Amino acid sequence: MQTIPEHDKSVIKEAFYIADEENKGYLNSFDFKVAMVCLFGYKPSSFEVAEILSKIDKSHCPGINMELFMQIASSKMKAQDHDDQIREIFRAFDMECRGFITLDNVKKIFYQVAPFMDTVNVEKVFREIDGDKDGRVSYKDFEFMMKYTVDNNS
């Protein structure tokens, strides 16, 4: 099991207690949505909630207990941190803050950090990432590439 930093634990516990207004010791589907909004600023879909609730052994607890909520929330926090890193890297490549990366941007970055890299390879990688072949790499294309690469190297 992953180690959860103490600060994250206390934030997650606070969200749990705020959402569990009746002090039941567990979160029902509505409570869970409230807790997620409190922690992440978004309301999970009904499908996501139903999927989580379907995995619970209801004979022991009719909802999401603190331990399970801690696992779910910490996992989402970890994923969110990864997304923040991807966003920062994208912004570094998007030098003109246009919301997309051009081949010229990529060449400049690689020239600065990896001048030994052959420009033909840089161009090849850019074309591979440019999903719709418009000469621009959108954040969506960039994010997919970063997550696909990370997932396949794990």
C-alpha beads as a LAMMPS data file, in Angstrom:
LAMMPS data file: protein, C-alpha beads

154 atoms
153 bonds

1 atom types
1 bond types

-500.0 500.0 xlo xhi
-500.0 500.0 ylo yhi
-500.0 500.0 zlo zhi

Masses

1 110.0

Atoms # bond

1 1 1 0.000 0.000 0.000
2 1 1 1.202 3.506 -0.781
3 1 1 2.202 5.896 1.966
4 1 1 -0.040 8.943 2.245
5 1 1 1.586 12.171 3.475
6 1 1 0.178 13.347 6.826
7 1 1 -1.099 16.623 5.373
8 1 1 -3.046 14.747 2.682
9 1 1 -4.458 12.374 5.308
10 1 1 -5.784 15.242 7.389
11 1 1 -7.323 16.971 4.345
12 1 1 -8.983 13.713 3.253
13 1 1 -10.302 13.035 6.773
14 1 1 -11.703 16.546 7.000
15 1 1 -13.532 16.121 3.668
16 1 1 -14.920 12.780 4.889
17 1 1 -16.223 14.289 8.144
18 1 1 -17.722 17.306 6.358
19 1 1 -19.563 15.035 3.918
20 1 1 -20.713 12.609 6.638
21 1 1 -23.012 15.169 8.272
22 1 1 -25.019 12.515 10.129
23 1 1 -21.867 10.902 11.609
24 1 1 -22.777 7.484 10.187
25 1 1 -19.135 6.503 9.782
26 1 1 -19.556 5.984 6.046
27 1 1 -20.462 7.942 2.932
28 1 1 -23.488 7.149 0.791
29 1 1 -23.475 8.150 -2.887
30 1 1 -24.569 11.736 -2.165
31 1 1 -22.035 12.121 0.658
32 1 1 -19.287 10.751 -1.580
33 1 1 -20.071 13.340 -4.254
34 1 1 -19.971 16.106 -1.627
35 1 1 -16.594 14.876 -0.348
36 1 1 -15.147 14.754 -3.868
37 1 1 -16.340 18.295 -4.607
38 1 1 -14.791 19.386 -1.319
39 1 1 -11.436 17.769 -2.153
40 1 1 -11.112 18.139 -5.912
41 1 1 -13.681 20.677 -7.018
42 1 1 -15.571 18.271 -9.259
43 1 1 -18.630 16.091 -8.867
44 1 1 -18.023 12.472 -9.911
45 1 1 -20.396 10.994 -12.449
46 1 1 -23.180 8.669 -11.350
47 1 1 -21.354 5.897 -13.205
48 1 1 -18.143 6.484 -11.236
49 1 1 -20.034 6.476 -7.925
50 1 1 -22.032 3.357 -8.848
51 1 1 -18.835 1.561 -9.853
52 1 1 -17.193 2.341 -6.506
53 1 1 -20.291 1.415 -4.498
54 1 1 -20.660 -1.885 -6.390
55 1 1 -17.263 -3.022 -5.056
56 1 1 -18.231 -2.553 -1.406
57 1 1 -19.126 -5.492 0.818
58 1 1 -22.430 -4.081 2.070
59 1 1 -22.719 -6.721 4.807
60 1 1 -19.941 -4.937 6.727
61 1 1 -20.681 -1.320 5.787
62 1 1 -23.514 0.117 3.674
63 1 1 -21.291 2.824 2.183
64 1 1 -17.732 4.049 1.736
65 1 1 -15.906 3.921 5.069
66 1 1 -12.960 6.130 6.007
67 1 1 -10.344 3.554 5.000
68 1 1 -11.783 3.066 1.510
69 1 1 -12.317 6.801 1.051
70 1 1 -8.693 7.382 2.059
71 1 1 -7.553 4.932 -0.654
72 1 1 -9.795 6.459 -3.330
73 1 1 -8.935 10.077 -2.503
74 1 1 -5.181 9.528 -2.148
75 1 1 -5.111 7.695 -5.475
76 1 1 -6.894 10.628 -7.121
77 1 1 -4.502 13.083 -5.451
78 1 1 -1.548 11.182 -6.841
79 1 1 -3.080 11.226 -10.337
80 1 1 -3.826 14.924 -9.990
81 1 1 -0.194 15.640 -9.068
82 1 1 0.905 13.779 -12.190
83 1 1 -1.518 15.826 -14.319
84 1 1 -0.118 19.040 -12.829
85 1 1 3.395 17.965 -13.844
86 1 1 2.234 17.237 -17.384
87 1 1 0.567 20.673 -17.559
88 1 1 3.793 22.392 -16.411
89 1 1 5.872 20.571 -19.019
90 1 1 3.360 21.473 -21.738
91 1 1 3.551 25.153 -20.736
92 1 1 7.350 25.022 -21.008
93 1 1 7.036 23.795 -24.602
94 1 1 4.243 26.273 -25.437
95 1 1 6.583 29.275 -25.423
96 1 1 4.073 31.726 -26.898
97 1 1 1.199 30.571 -24.626
98 1 1 -1.014 29.726 -27.599
99 1 1 -2.420 26.483 -26.220
100 1 1 -0.499 24.296 -28.655
101 1 1 3.074 23.320 -29.471
102 1 1 4.636 23.735 -32.896
103 1 1 7.517 21.802 -34.410
104 1 1 9.598 24.969 -34.100
105 1 1 8.910 25.062 -30.318
106 1 1 9.979 21.440 -29.963
107 1 1 13.158 21.957 -32.006
108 1 1 14.142 24.966 -29.856
109 1 1 13.611 23.038 -26.620
110 1 1 15.522 19.995 -27.826
111 1 1 18.335 22.192 -29.116
112 1 1 18.652 23.679 -25.608
113 1 1 18.370 20.496 -23.534
114 1 1 19.556 17.800 -25.958
115 1 1 21.618 19.449 -28.728
116 1 1 23.029 16.068 -29.746
117 1 1 19.581 14.771 -30.736
118 1 1 19.120 14.452 -34.498
119 1 1 16.443 16.865 -35.813
120 1 1 15.053 14.091 -38.023
121 1 1 14.183 12.126 -34.869
122 1 1 12.679 15.216 -33.233
123 1 1 10.493 15.757 -36.321
124 1 1 9.487 12.090 -36.334
125 1 1 8.425 12.219 -32.677
126 1 1 6.500 15.453 -33.275
127 1 1 4.586 13.932 -36.207
128 1 1 3.800 10.887 -34.070
129 1 1 2.356 13.026 -31.272
130 1 1 0.424 15.363 -33.602
131 1 1 -2.744 13.248 -33.578
132 1 1 -4.794 15.233 -36.097
133 1 1 -1.763 16.077 -38.288
134 1 1 -2.421 19.841 -38.231
135 1 1 1.191 20.778 -37.425
136 1 1 0.270 21.546 -33.829
137 1 1 0.361 19.408 -30.722
138 1 1 -2.621 20.233 -28.526
139 1 1 -2.598 19.716 -24.782
140 1 1 -4.826 16.675 -25.320
141 1 1 -2.279 15.123 -27.732
142 1 1 0.583 15.982 -25.377
143 1 1 -1.200 14.594 -22.320
144 1 1 -2.020 11.358 -24.147
145 1 1 1.613 10.946 -25.172
146 1 1 2.870 11.595 -21.632
147 1 1 0.397 9.209 -20.007
148 1 1 0.822 6.508 -22.650
149 1 1 4.597 6.654 -22.288
150 1 1 4.452 6.602 -18.486
151 1 1 1.929 3.740 -18.433
152 1 1 3.948 1.624 -20.848
153 1 1 7.234 2.115 -19.016
154 1 1 5.868 1.233 -15.581

Bonds

1 1 1 2
2 1 2 3
3 1 3 4
4 1 4 5
5 1 5 6
6 1 6 7
7 1 7 8
8 1 8 9
9 1 9 10
10 1 10 11
11 1 11 12
12 1 12 13
13 1 13 14
14 1 14 15
15 1 15 16
16 1 16 17
17 1 17 18
18 1 18 19
19 1 19 20
20 1 20 21
21 1 21 22
22 1 22 23
23 1 23 24
24 1 24 25
25 1 25 26
26 1 26 27
27 1 27 28
28 1 28 29
29 1 29 30
30 1 30 31
31 1 31 32
32 1 32 33
33 1 33 34
34 1 34 35
35 1 35 36
36 1 36 37
37 1 37 38
38 1 38 39
39 1 39 40
40 1 40 41
41 1 41 42
42 1 42 43
43 1 43 44
44 1 44 45
45 1 45 46
46 1 46 47
47 1 47 48
48 1 48 49
49 1 49 50
50 1 50 51
51 1 51 52
52 1 52 53
53 1 53 54
54 1 54 55
55 1 55 56
56 1 56 57
57 1 57 58
58 1 58 59
59 1 59 60
60 1 60 61
61 1 61 62
62 1 62 63
63 1 63 64
64 1 64 65
65 1 65 66
66 1 66 67
67 1 67 68
68 1 68 69
69 1 69 70
70 1 70 71
71 1 71 72
72 1 72 73
73 1 73 74
74 1 74 75
75 1 75 76
76 1 76 77
77 1 77 78
78 1 78 79
79 1 79 80
80 1 80 81
81 1 81 82
82 1 82 83
83 1 83 84
84 1 84 85
85 1 85 86
86 1 86 87
87 1 87 88
88 1 88 89
89 1 89 90
90 1 90 91
91 1 91 92
92 1 92 93
93 1 93 94
94 1 94 95
95 1 95 96
96 1 96 97
97 1 97 98
98 1 98 99
99 1 99 100
100 1 100 101
101 1 101 102
102 1 102 103
103 1 103 104
104 1 104 105
105 1 105 106
106 1 106 107
107 1 107 108
108 1 108 109
109 1 109 110
110 1 110 111
111 1 111 112
112 1 112 113
113 1 113 114
114 1 114 115
115 1 115 116
116 1 116 117
117 1 117 118
118 1 118 119
119 1 119 120
120 1 120 121
121 1 121 122
122 1 122 123
123 1 123 124
124 1 124 125
125 1 125 126
126 1 126 127
127 1 127 128
128 1 128 129
129 1 129 130
130 1 130 131
131 1 131 132
132 1 132 133
133 1 133 134
134 1 134 135
135 1 135 136
136 1 136 137
137 1 137 138
138 1 138 139
139 1 139 140
140 1 140 141
141 1 141 142
142 1 142 143
143 1 143 144
144 1 144 145
145 1 145 146
146 1 146 147
147 1 147 148
148 1 148 149
149 1 149 150
150 1 150 151
151 1 151 152
152 1 152 153
153 1 153 154
